[in-house]
Amino acid sequence: MAQVLDKQIQKYLPLLGDEEKKSLLGVIKSFLSLKKESNERISIEQYNKELGEAEAEYENGDYISNEEMIKKIKKW
């Protein structure tokens, strides 16, 4: 399947103008950046820090109930 896609990309790439190629390159770089980020793991210390921050927000009443969120979503 990958070979078929590679051939199709090679076929259509020369038909694009410079601006379209720049845009496409930006999309490709964005995909690769997201892929890299999703493969990166955080340390247990960072995880625990973020978890502690989230718990503190909750304890301080800094959260939205499910009902409130549903009301907000319906306004979108």
matplotlib code that plots the C-alpha trace (Angstrom):
import matplotlib.pyplot as plt

x = [0.0, 2.8, 4.4, 1.2, 0.8, 4.4, 3.9, 0.7, 2.5, 5.4, 2.9, 1.0, 3.8, 5.1, 1.7, 1.6, 2.8, 5.4, 2.9, 1.0, 4.2, 5.1, 1.7, 2.0, 5.5, 4.0, 1.4, 3.9, 6.1, 3.1, 2.2, 5.8, 5.9, 2.6, 3.9, 7.1, 5.2, 2.9, 5.9, 7.6, 7.0, 7.0, 8.8, 7.0, 7.9, 6.3, 3.2, 2.9, 3.4, 0.6, -1.6, -1.1, -1.9, -5.1, -6.1, -5.4, -7.6, -10.4, -10.1, -10.3, -13.5, -11.8, -13.7, -16.8, -19.5, -20.7, -24.0, -22.3, -20.2, -23.2, -24.9, -21.7, -21.4, -25.1, -24.3, -21.5]
y = [0.0, 2.4, 1.9, 2.8, 6.0, 6.9, 6.5, 8.6, 11.4, 11.3, 11.5, 14.5, 16.5, 18.0, 19.3, 21.6, 25.2, 26.5, 27.8, 24.6, 22.7, 25.0, 24.3, 20.6, 20.6, 22.5, 19.8, 17.0, 18.7, 19.2, 15.5, 14.5, 16.8, 15.4, 11.9, 12.7, 14.3, 11.4, 9.0, 11.1, 10.0, 12.2, 11.3, 10.0, 13.1, 15.3, 13.1, 13.3, 17.1, 17.5, 15.2, 17.2, 20.4, 19.0, 17.7, 21.1, 22.8, 20.3, 20.8, 24.6, 24.2, 25.1, 22.6, 22.3, 19.7, 17.4, 19.2, 22.6, 21.2, 19.8, 23.2, 24.9, 22.4, 22.9, 26.6, 25.8]
z = [0.0, 0.9, -2.5, -4.3, -2.2, -2.9, -6.6, -6.5, -4.6, -7.1, -9.9, -8.6, -6.9, -10.2, -11.0, -8.0, -7.9, -5.5, -3.0, -3.0, -2.5, 0.4, 1.9, 1.5, 3.0, 6.0, 6.4, 6.2, 8.8, 11.1, 10.8, 11.7, 14.6, 16.0, 15.5, 17.4, 20.2, 20.6, 20.9, 23.6, 27.1, 30.2, 33.4, 36.4, 38.2, 35.5, 35.5, 39.2, 39.1, 36.5, 38.4, 41.6, 39.8, 38.4, 41.9, 43.4, 40.8, 41.5, 45.3, 44.7, 42.8, 39.5, 37.3, 35.1, 35.8, 33.1, 33.0, 32.6, 29.8, 28.0, 28.1, 26.7, 23.9, 22.9, 22.4, 19.8]

ax = plt.figure().add_subplot(projection="3d")
ax.plot(x, y, z, "-o")
ax.set_aspect("equal")
plt.show()
